[in-house]
């Protein structure tokens, strides 16, 4: 656009804006809702027109047949025609006529204006993709499409919302893997956070996946299966005279990957949250072996705590079989064992369990498994000591993480996911829900 063309555009838009205002500005008393609606209608109309006029003046190349431009392959491409392209911007749907060229050397066509405008194969702009990916991470794709139109006026189909969300999520996955590798190599920058005490929690939640399948049945019957999605949370708590309470800030990680890569990703997030500056690091989890293996390999100096409520569930399992499901004796027995745990007396709990002499094989198996659970976790069950230091002894934050990051999006009625799709969405969701959030624009710029 030349300076004179720019000046003419400004003069035309000012005159157009004046006419629109003369028509739309109310003459009499109006309610606030009516005023808001009028302002919105004027804004949308003028934004769309200004955007259209600026786009129309972006190209300065001639249309004659001998017009040529250089192709990416190095050869010269010849002008073929002007082609129409649909665009979806934050101001709504529009159309763009641009010059299309064909290169006989590499047998490909292209429109130079697309590259100039930063367009890819998709029709949406980066800002629209940010909106789409954010809504797609929080809502089912069909609901996200409805919310997008209601909130922004931009209309896209559920399939487009799904495609963009998964593309952005895949980019987030790749970025996380790259940062994890940088952390493993020791080349990740130092964080600004320097917490005094940092908690790290881990758990897993089953999500519904499906094998390759097509709606028309051409790929065979729909076959669903369950797979564990691992979730981790790194958080700081509010300190008080009565011990740590609540959560001050948190960061999430979630993946369908196996324990080792999950542990590397969790260690990377912990690094970003200042784990190496923390005076105390506390790892919370249930009795799953993979949790303590990650804790030992990634956070060897951390204090390890078995969630008190998981320990209590094991006590309840014994009590129900021994005394009856809802008996007062069962309640009294569990309450006494919980008090012993609060006094650092795991040995007393083990003694109490050993006094049970069940006859049935399944009950003997339960007794043996429970004894092993408490015996192998004695150092992680010093709840009296932990409470005196003010530590969290419950994994409520971890349980909430599984529900918030995974369950509320991936495990809803009727859902079944391709593994790659679930991985993309859960990574995107974990990043967006973390305290520091995530700038989606770099990930959306290359999405389609």
PyMOL commands that set and color helices and strands:
alter all, ss='L'
color gray80, all
select helices_A, chain A and resi 3-24+32-56+112-117+126-138+141-152+158-185+259-272+289-298+308-323+328-342+346-354+361-376+378-381+383-388+396-410+419-433+441-445
alter helices_A, ss='H'
color red, helices_A
select strands_A, chain A and resi 68-70+76-89+92-103+108-110+197-210+224-238+245-255+280-285+303-306
alter strands_A, ss='S'
color yellow, strands_A
deselect
rebuild
show_as cartoon
